[in-house]
Amino acid sequence: MTANVSSPYAGATPTRHTGMRVVVGLLGLAAVVVGIVLLFNPVAAAHTLALLLGLGFIIAGLLEIAVGWGAEDRRTGSIVLGAVLVIGGVLAAVWPGITLFTLALITGLSLIIHGAARIGLALVARHEIDSWGWLALAGAVNVLVGVVAIAWPQATVFVLSLILGAQIAAFGLLLLVAAFLHPGSRETSAVS
């Protein structure tokens, strides 16, 4: 006597976006790790903070490019958004003698530009994306964090690390969730 343990999905082929979802998930995990490092090591030297900040922006920029790469109609916008973060990350990483004010300025400007562009893309794509409001909210949070970073340049490395670490970790966590949600759940609910 044997039991039939075969799944009805055993012969199913992977979706065409499986590879991209794995890449987004791995980059999201990297963003979570960088965010946690920033949260739990807030008194690191400014040099270390600049390198971690640069790495966080580079990862976030690559994530932005990866997420938009599959969307042909929004690819250019995602590449521009990702490039803003990558450029900000490279500047922060290769300029380790940076002052806190300049670090706050680079951080704030990158987040404000990225957040404003994310809000714009969310509004443009609101007819295509069910959760466009969440994307717009994420952009608004980026703008708010950017304004705080510029308006409070005397803030200690501790405060800047906490703000940025929380933002990067939350963004990475959201990307992990988005990458591994069931791909057919939207189509299934629309049919029901």
N, C-alpha and C positions, 0 to 999 in steps of 0.2 A: 504494500500500500504506500503510495507516494502522494504528497501534497503538491498542488499546483501553486507555486510561489512566484510564477512569472507575472510581472507587471504588465498591464495593457500598454504601457509606454516603453516597453523594452526595445522595440524596434524603431522608436521615434528618432528622427535626426535632430541634431542641435539647431537652434535658431541661428539665423545669419548674424545676429548681433551678440552671440555668446562671447566671442573674443573681446569685443569692445567692453562688454559688461565686466569681464574679468579685469581688464586694464583699469577701468574706472574704479572697480572695487579695490584693487591693489593700491592705486594712487590715493583713494580715500583712506585706506588703512595707513598709508605713509603720512597723510595729513593729520590723522588722529594721533599718531606717534609724535610728530613734531609738536602738535598742540599740547600734548601731555608733558613733553619735555619742557616747553616754555612755561607751563603752569606750575610744575614742581621744581623748577630751577630758576626762580625769578631774580636771584642776586648774582647771577653769572655776570662776568665782565661784559662791557659794552661790545668788545670784539666778538665774544661768543654769541651775544644777542644779535649782532649784525649778521653773523653767519647763519644762525638759526632762522632769523627773520627772512634773509635772502632765500634760504632753502624752502621755507614755508611758502613764500610767494612764488617761487619757481614751480613747486609741486602744484599749488593752486592754479597757476597759469596753464600748466600742462593738462591738468584736469579739465579746465575750461575748454581747451582746444579738443581734448579727447571726447568730451560730452557733445560738443557741437559738430564734430567731424562727420557723424552719420546723418545729420540734418542738413541736407543739401541747400535748403532755402535760408538757413541761418548760419551756414558755415563761416562766412566772412566775418560776421559779427562776433562769433565765438573765438575766431583766430585773433581778432583785434583785442577782445577782452583778455584772452590768455596772454597775448604779447605784452599788454600793459603790466600784468602781474610779473611776467618773466623778466621784463626790463627792470622793474622795481626791485625784484629779487637779486638780479645780477649786480645792480648798483649797490645795494646794501651789503652783499657778500664780498665784493672786491674793494670796498672802501671801509676797511675795518677801523680806521682811526676816526670814524664818524662821531660827531657830537650827538648828544641826546636830542637837541633841537632838530638837527638835520635828519636824524633817524626818525623822529616823530613826523617831520615834514614829508619824508619819502613814504613812510607808512600811511599817513593821513591822505596824501594826494593819491596814492595808489588805490586805497580803499574807496575814496570818494569817486574817482573816475570809474573804477570797476563797479561800484554799487549803482551809480547813475546809469551806466550802460546796461547793467543787469535789469534795472527797473524798465528801461526803454525796451529791451528785448522781450521782457515778460509782457509788457503791454502790447507790443506788436504781435506776439505769438499767442495772445489770450484765446483766440478762436481754435488754436491747434492743441494747446496744452491745458488739460483740465485743472491742474494745480498752479496756474500762472500767478495767482495771488500770493502763494508761498514764495515763488521766485522773486516777485516784487518786494515782499517783506524782507527776504534775505538781502536784496539790494539796499533797501532802506536801512537795515541794520549795519551794513558795510559803510554807508554814507555817515551814519551817526557815529560809528566807531572812528572813522576817519576824521570827522570834525573834532571829536574829543582828543584824538592824538595830536592834532595841530593846535587846538586851543589850550592845551595843558602841557606845554613842552617841558616844564619844570618837574613833571611827574617822574618818579623814580623808575629805575629799570624794573623794579618789582611790579608797579602798576601797569607799565607798558607790556610786560611779559604776560601778566594775567589777562589783560584785555585781548591781546593778540592770540595768546594760547587758547583762550576760550573760543574765539572766533574760528581759528583754524581747526580745532578739535571738533566743533559743532559742524562746520562745513564738511569735514572728512566723514563724520558720522552720518550726515544726511546723504552724502554720496554713496557710502556703503549700503545704506538702506535702499536708495534708488537703484543701485547696481544689481541688487539681488532680490528685488521684488519679483513676484511671479510675472513673467512677460505677457502672459495671456489674460491676466486678470481684468484689464481694461476692456478688451474685446468681449470677454465672457459676460461682464456685467452689462455691456451695451446690448447684447443679444437677448438677455433674460427679460 
